[in-house]
Amino acid sequence: MHISIALLLELGLILVVLSALGSLARRGALSPVPLYLLAGLALGEGGVLPVPTAAGFVRAAASIGIVLLLLALGLEFSIGEFTSSLRRHLPSAGVDLLANAVPGAVAGWLLGLDGVGVVALAGATYISSSGIIARLLGDLRRLGNRETPSVLSVLVLEDFAMAAYLPVLAVLASGGVWWQAVAGALVAVGTVLAALAASYRWGHHIGRLVAHPDDEQLMLRVLGLTMVVAALAEYVHASAAVGAFLVGLTLTGRTAERARTVTAPLRDLFAAVFFLAIGLSVSPAELLPVLPAALALAVVTGLTKVLTGRYAASRDGVGRRGRLRAGTALIARGEFSIVIVGLAGAQLPVLAPLVAAYVFVLAVAGPLTTRFIGARHASRPSEQLQRA
C-alpha cells in the first residue's frame, strides 16, 4: 500500500498547529474555536501555508466532527426532559425565524439577488452553528447552566426547520416545480418527527443493546449506531447533527457516562478538524471585497440572535445575566450556512463570498463575545444568584 508522504507531513503539521493553538487558548482561559478558525484561514487556499493534499481528509473528518459534537451534547440530557423543553420553546422558534431570517432576506433584496438568492441568504442568517456552540458550551463549562436547555432547544428547532428548508432550496435552485419542494420538505420533517418519537418511546431498549462492559465494544457500538443514524438523517435532508443528537438523548445513566468517556478523545480530535475545515473553505482574497457588507449583516444578525436567546431563556425563568449568556451563545454561524451556499452559490457567484465572510466573522466573534460576557458577569458576587 502506497503511503503519501505529503499527506502525512501536512496532517502532522495540522495537528502540531492545533495542539499549539489549543494550549495557547487554555492558558488564556479561552475557547480554542476562534484560533482553529483562523488557522484554517492561514492553511487554506490563498493562505500563508496551504495544505492541498490533506484538504480531502480534513473535509471528511469535519463531517465526523460535527456528528461527534452533537452526540456528546445529546449524552448530557434525557429525551424526556428535552422533548418537554422543545414544546415549551415553539414560540422561541417563531421569534428566531422572524428576527434572523428577515434581515438576510432584506439584505438579499437590497443586493439585487433573485428569489433563490433572497431565500438562500435568509437561511444563512437564520441558522446558528450547532457544532461551534456545542463545543463552546463545553469549553466554558456551561452545560449545567440553567440557560443551556433553552439554547439547545433553539438549536434543535432550527435543525428541524432546516429539514424543511433545505429540500425546498435545493428544488428552487435546480429549477424544479413547487410540488417537488413541498414533497421533499414533508418527507424530511416527517422522518425527523418519527425518529424523535421512536427515541422517546423505545430509547431505553437502544441503550440496553449498546451497553457492554468492555470500553472498546461500547465505543464501536455507539459510534456505529451514531454514524448510521446520522447518515439516514442526512439522506432525508434532516441534518446528520440532528440524528447524532437523538442518539445521544436515547442513552442514559451509566451507559451515557461511559459513552462520554470513551468517545471524548475522538470527539476532541475531529471537532478541532471541523473548525479548521470552516477556515479552509474560505479564501482570504475573496473576503476583502465583501467584508463591509458581511460586517454590517453580522452586526445586525448578531444582535437579533442575542434577542432570540434572551427571549428563549426567559421562557425557562432564567435570570437577566443567564438570558444574556444564552443570547451571545447563539451568535455563531457555521456549517449550515456553508451548505446553503453549496446548494445555491453556483447560480449566484456573489452569494458565496458574502456568506463565507459573514460566517467567518460570526464564527470568530460569537465565541469571543460569549467568553467575554461570561467572564465579566462571573466576576460579580451576585452571579451565582442570577444563575439559580
LOTI-38268 format. One record per residue: x, y, z of N, C-alpha, C in turn. Coordinates in steps of 0.1 Angstrom, whole numbers, plus 5000, padded with zeros to 4 digits. Layout:
<zavexs>
XYZXYZXYZ...
</zavexs>
This chain:
<zavexs>
500849885000500050005000500950125000500650214990501450344989501050435000501950495007501750595017502250735012501350825012501650965007502451035018503651075014504551145023503951285025503451345014502851485016501651485025500851385024499651375033500051365048501051275050501451255064502151385069502951455061503551575065502551685068501551695059500651805061499751775073499351655075498551615087499251645100500551605099501451635111501451775114501651855104501652005106500352055111499252005106497952045111497852015126498151895130498051855144498951935153500151965148501052045157500452185159499952245148499452375149498152375158497352275157496152275165496552255180497552175182498052155196498552285202499352355194499952475199498852585202497852595193496752685195495852655207495652525208494852475219495452505233496752485233497552515246497452665249497652745238497652895240496252935245495152875239493852915243493552875258494052765262493852715276494552805285495752855282496452945291495753075293495053115283494253245284492853215288492553095292491153055296490153095286490453065273489653095262489252965255488152975247487852865238488752865226489352745222490252745211489552765197488252765197487552775184487952885175488053015180488453125171489853105165490753045173492153025169492152915158491352815160491252705150490752755136489752845137489252905125490252995118490953075125492053155119493153065114493452955120494452865115493952805101492752775100492152725088492352825077492152955080492253055070493753065065494653055075496053055071496552935063495952825066496352695059495652665046494552745044493752715032494352775019493552765008493952814995494152964996495253014992495553164993496153205007496253105016496853135029498353135029498953155040500453165041501053025040500352915044500952785043499852685039499452675027498352585022498752445024497652355026497852215027496952145018497252145005496252094995496151944995497151864999497051724999496151675010496151745022495351705033493951755033493551845023492251905023491151805022491251705014490251605013489951535026491051495033490951425046490251525056490651655056490051745065488551765063488151765050486651775048485951655053486451535051485851415056485851415071486951445077487051445092486151555098485851665091485051765096483551715097483151635088481751575089481651485101482751415104482651325116482651415128483451525128483551615139482251675144481351715134480051775138479151665144479251545138478451435144478851405158480151395161480551365174480251475184480351605180480051715189478551705193477651675184476251675187475951545195476651435192476451315200476751345215477951415217478351445231477351535238476751635230475751725236474551645240474051555231472851475234473051385247474351335249474551255260474451325274474351455273474251535286472851545290471851505282470451535286469651405283468451405289467551295288466451335277465951235270464951255260463651315266463251275278462051325284462151475287463251515293463451655296463551735284464251685274464451765262463151785254462351685252461051695245460151795252460151795265459451895272459952035270461252055269461852185266461452225252461452135242461152165229459752225228458752155234457352205234457252345239458052375250457952505256458552615248459452575239460152675231459752685216458552635213458052665200457852815197457352895206457353035204458753095202459753045208461053085206461553065192461052955186461452925172460853025163459653075166459053175157459753305158460153345170460953465172462253455165462853345166464153315160464053335145463053275139462853285124462653425119461753495126461453635122462653725124463253715135464353805139465553785131465853665126467153645120467053605105465953555100465853535085465453655078464653745084464153865077465353955074466353985083467454065079468254015067468353875066469053825054468253835042466953825042466153845031466153985026466054075035466154225032467554255025468554205031469954225025470054165011469454045009469453994996468754074986467654134990466854224981467654344978468254404988469054524986470254504977470754384977471954354969471554314955470254304952469754274939469754124935469754044945469653894943468253854938468253744931466953694926466253624938465053564935464353494945465053384953465853304945466653194951467753254960468353364956469353424964468853484977467653544976467053604988466753494998466153384993465853275002467053215008468153205000469353145005470053235015470053355013470753445023469953455036468553445035467753445047468053325055468253205049468653085056469953095062470953155055472353165060472353255073471553365074471553445085470653395097469753305093468853245103469553135112470353045106470752925113472052945121472052915133473252925141474152795139475352795144476252675142476152585154475452475153475352375164476752325168477652305158478952255161479752345170479852475166480652575173480052595187478752605188478052635201478252515210478052395205478252275213479652275219480652295211482052305217482252415227481652525223481752645232481152625246480052565246479352545259480152445268480852345261481652255269482952325273483552405265484852475268484652565280483452635280483252735290482552675302482352545302481752475314480352525317479552535306478152595308477052485305477452365303476452265300475452245312475852275324474952265335474252395339474452495331473752625334472252615331471552705338470052705336469652745322470452825316470052875303470352775291471152675294471652585284470552515277469552455284468452385277467652475267467552605270466852695261467652715249469052725250469952735239469852615230469852495236469752375228468452355221467352395228466052385222465952475209466552595210466552675198467352615187468552555190469352495180468652375173468052295181467452175175466152215167465452315172464352365164464752425151465952495151466552545139466852425129467452315135467752205126466452135121465452135128464152085123463652175111463852305113463452395103464252375090465552345092466452315081465952195073465352095080464851975074463852015063463052115066462052165056462652255046463652335051464152445042465152395031466052305035467052265025466452195013465452095014464852045002464252144993463552245000462952354992463952434984465052474991466052544984466752474973466952344976467652254965466752254953465452234954464552234943464452364936464352474943464352614937465652644930466752604935468052634929468252554916467652434916467752354904466752374893465752474896464752504887463552404887463352334898462252234900460952304902459852224903458552284905458152274920457152354923456752374937456352244944455652154938455252034944456451944948457451944941458651864944459251924957459352054959459852124971459052084983457652094981456752054992456951914996456951824987457151684990458451654997459551714993460751694999460751745014460151855016460051915029459251825038458051775033457251685042457951555046458651495036459351375039460451395050461151505048462251535058461751565072460751645073460151685086459451555092458751485084458151365090459151265095460251245088461251155093461851195106462151325107462751375120461751355131460451385129459451375140459351225144459351135134459250995137460450945145461650995141462850955148462751005163462351125165462151185178461151105186460051065180459050985187459550845191460350785182460950655184461950655195462750765196463750785207463050795220461950865220461150895233460550765237459950685228459250565232460150445234461150425226461950295227463450325229463750445234465150475236465850385246465150345256465750265267466250125261465450075252465849945245467149965238467350075231468550105224469750115233469550175245470550185255471050045259470149955261470549825266471249745255470849765242471549705231473049755230473249885232474549945230475449905242474949895254475749875266476649755265477849765270478749655271479849685281480349585289481349615299482649655293482949615281484249645275484249785268485149875271485150005266485250005251486049925245486249925231484949885224484249785229482949745223481949855225481949915236480950025238481250135228482450175226482850285217482450245203482750125198482350085185480850085183480150035193478650025191478050165191478550255200477950395200478350465187479550455183479950525171479250465158479150335158478550275146477050315145476350315156474950355156474750495153475650585158475550725156475850755141476850695135477150725121475950675112475350565115474250515107473050605108472750645120471550735122471850865115473050915117473451045111473351045096473750935090473650915075472250915071471350845078469950835074469350975075469651055086469151185087469551275076470851265072471351345061470751305048470351175046469751135034468451195031467651225042466351285041466451435043467651495042467951635044467551685058467651605068467251645081468451675090469651675085470951705091471451585099472651555096473351455104473551495119473651625121473751665135472451635143471251645138470051605145470051455148470451375138470551235140471451195152472651255152473651225162473151275176472451385176471951445189470851345194470051295186468951205190469551075196470651025190471250905195471850935209472451055211472951085224471851095235470651145231469551155240468951025245469050925236468550795239469350715250470650755251471550685260471550765274471250695284471150755297471950675308472050735320472650665331474050635329474450515334475850475334476350455319475450415310475850395296476250535290475450635293475750765288477150815294477350795307478550845313479750775307479750645305480850575299481050605284479950635277479950675263480650805262480450905271481051035270482551015272482950925281484350905284485150835273484550735267485250655256485350735243484350825241484350895228484951035229485351075241485851215242487151245234488151155234489351185226489051195211488251105206487851115192487051245189486151275198485351405197486251525196487251535205488151645205488951665193489451545188490351545176489551595164488351525161487651555149486951695150486551735162485951865164486951975160488151965164489252055161489352065146489351955139489451955125488252015118487051995124485852065119485952215119486452275129486652415130487752465120488752385119489852415109489252415095488352315092487752305079486952425075486252495084485552615081486452715076487652735083488652835078489252795065489452665062490052615050489052645038487752655040486852665030486752815025487452905032487353045029488753095023488653165012489853215006490053365010491153395016491353535021491053645010491453604998491353704987489853734984488953644987487553664984486853744995487453745007486853815018486853965017487954025013488154165014487054245006486754214994485754294987484354304993483954194999482654185005482554205020483754235026483854245041482954355046482854475040481954575046480454525047479954465036478654415037478454305047479454215047479354105057479454155071480254255074480354315088478954375092478354455083477054515086476054405089475954305080475054195082475254125095476554105098476954035111476554115123476754245123476354325134474854315137474054335126472554325128472054195133472554085126472053955130472753895142473853955146474453915159473553975170473054095169472154155179470754085179470254045167468953975167469053835173470253765172470453645179470453655194471053765199471053795213469653815218468853885210467453895214466753765214467053685205466353545204466753465216468053465220468453385231467853435244467853575246467253625258465753595259465053595248463653555249463453405252464253325246464153175249464453145263465553205269465953185282464853235292464253345288463153405297462053305299461753225289460653125290460953015300462253005303462652905313462852965327462553095328462653165341464153195344464953205335466453235337466553375341467553405349467853545353468453635342468553755345468953855334470353815328471253785336472653755331472653625324471853525329471753405322471153425308470153515307469553535294470553605284471353685289472453745281473453645276473753545285474653445281474053355270472753325272472053245261472053315248471853455248471853525236473153525229474253555236475553555230476053415225475553315232475953175228475453145214474353205210473753175197474253255185475153345187475653435177476353355165477153255168478053195158477253135147477653155135477153085123478252995118477852885110478852795106478452705095478352575098478352465088477052475079475852505085474652505077474752625067475252735071475352845061476252815049477252735052478152695041477452585032476652505038475852405030474852485021474252585026473352665018474052735006475252785008476052834997476252724987476552604992476852494982475652464974474352484979473152454971472852564961473052684966472652804957473752884952474952864957476052954953476552944939476352824932476752814919475952904909474752924912473953014904474053164908474653184919474853324924476253344929477153374920478553394924478853494935477953594936478153704946477853644960476953544960476553494973477653424981478353344974479353254981480353334989481053434983482053514991481453595002480153645000479553725011479153635023478553515020478253425031479553375038480553345030481753295036482353405046482353525041482853635050482053655062480753645060479753655071479953545082480053425077480153315086481453325093482553365087483853365093483853475104483253585101483153695111482453655124481253585122480453545134481053425140481653335133482253215139483453255148484053365145485153415154484553505165483753595161483153695170482253635181481453535176480553465186481153405198482153315196482853265208483553365217484153465210484853565218483853655226482753685220481753765227481153685239480853555237480353465247481353455259482553435255483553425266483753555274483653675267483853805274482653825283481453805278480253825286480253735299480653605297480653515308481653555319482853595314483953635323483553765331482953855324482653985330481553965341480553885338479453865348479953765359480853675356481253575367482053645377482653765374483453835384482653905394481353905392480453985402479853885412479853925425479353835435477953785433477153865427475753825426475453725414476553685407476353605395475753465399476153405410475553275414474053285416473653405421472253415424471453425410472053495401471453505388471353375380472253285383472253155376471253065382470853085394469853005401468453025396
</zavexs>
